[in-house]
Amino acid sequence: MTRWIIRLITHGIAAAIGFALGIYLLPILTAPPSPDAAMLEAQAEGAAFTAELTRDLRGSDFLHWGEGTISVTDTQIIHTGALAPGPDYMVYLTTEFVEHEDEFTPIKDQAALVGPVKTFGGFLLDLPAGVDPAAYTTVVVWCESFGEFITAGKYR
């Protein structure tokens, strides 16, 4: 009887670890190739605004981070750099700088949803019709699946 309990516990732990690794690795394995760095830099040349992403924000940790440069044009958001891999990342524009989920969650319904991030080595997103980036100050990368803050950069 004791042997069955030990097996149940050890197999349960192994299954939980496997599930967690699957959630983490699946987005990496299924991600399309990141846009070419030269193309991202060329798109960012005419940017009206730029912001730096750093790993030292209060809501960032070893699994949730971003680094590089965010460039904002009238029609696009361009990221050159890297994001920690993860599922279901979305980009939002906010009117105030946030650096943790406890700051973003209360204002999320007032933020402008730009779109999903599918690559982790830079991205290019078209702004939705009617979204004026000059009406906002900050780009936020957010994990919808787990309600986790990834990174943010204040561009104005």
N, C-alpha and C positions, 0 to 999 in steps of 0.2 A: 504493500500500500504506500509506504513512504517513497519507494522508488518511482511510483506513478505521479505522486505529488511533485517530486523534484523534476521529473521529466516535463510535466505540465508547466511548471514555473520557468524552466530553462528554455523550453520551446516557445513559450509566450514571450519571453524577453527577446529571443532571436527574431520572432515574427515582428515585434514592435520596432526593433532596430532596422529590420529590412524594410518595413513600411515607411519609416522616417527617411531612410536613405533613398527610397523610391521617390518620395515627394520632392526631395532635394535634387536628385539626379535627373528625373524625367524632363524638367524644363531645359536642362543643359543638353540632353541627348536629342531632344526634338526641336531645339531652337534652329531657325534658319541661319545662314551665314550672316555675320554682321556686315553692315555697309562698309565699303572701302573707305579707309581713313582719308585719302586724298579727295574723294567725292564729298565726304562730310565737311572737310575743311573748305572746299570750294563753295558749298552751299552756305556755310556760316560766314563767308566774307562780307555779305551785305547785311549782316544782322544789326538790328536797331539796339538790341540789348544783349549783354552777356553776363554770366554768373559762373562762379567756381563751385564745384561740388567737392567736399572734403569728407574724410572718414571720421572726423572728430566732433560730429554733432551728437547731442545728448541722446537721440533716439537710434543712433547707429551703433552696431556692434559687429562681431566677427562674421555674422551671417547676413547682416542687413547694412549695406553701405553702398556708396557711390563716390566716384572720383572723376575728375576731368572738368570739361567746360560745357556749359549749356549756352547755346546761342539762340536768340529768339528773333525771328523776322516777322513781318506782317502776316505771313502765311504758314510758317513752319517753326518747329522746335527741333534743334539739332543738338545731339549730345556726342561729343568726342571724349572718349575715356572708357571707363569700365563700371559695371554694376555687379554686385554680388548676384549670382544666379538664383532664381526663385520663380515660383509660379504666379501667374495672374497679376503682373505689374501693370499699373495704370499711371498715367501722367495727369496731374491736375495743375491748374493755375489758381493761386490764392491772392487775396489782397493784403495779406500780412505774412511775414516770415514765420515758419514753424520748424521745429527741429525734433519733434517727438509726437508719437500717436496721441498722447493726452492733449496736445495743442491742436492737432489736425482734426481729430474726431468731432469736436464741437462746431467746426466751421466747414466741414466737408460738404454739407448740403448747399453752401453758398459758393463753393469752388466750381470752376469750369473744368469739366472732364474733357481732356484732349484726346486720349486714346490709349491703346494697349502698347506695352513694350514687349517685343518678342525676342530681342537680341540683347546680349550683355556686354558687347564690345563697341558700343556706340549705337545710336538710333537716329532716325529721321521721322518725325511725325508731322502730318499736315494739320493745321489748326482747323477745327470745325467752323462752318459758316456762322457768322455772327459773333465769334469770339475775338475781341480786340485785346491783344496782349498789353497794350498801353493802359488798360483798365485794371491790370493786376500787377503784382510786384514779385511774385515768387513761383518757381516751378517746383512741384512736389512729386516724387516718385513713391508710390504707395502699393503695398501688396493687398489686393482685395480679398484673397482667399483667407488670409490669417489676420487681417486688420493690423498689419505691421508697417511702421514707417521705415522707408529705405533710405531716402536722402532728400535734400532740398537745397535750392540755391536762389538767393535773392538777386534779381537782375535789375531792379530799380528801387 
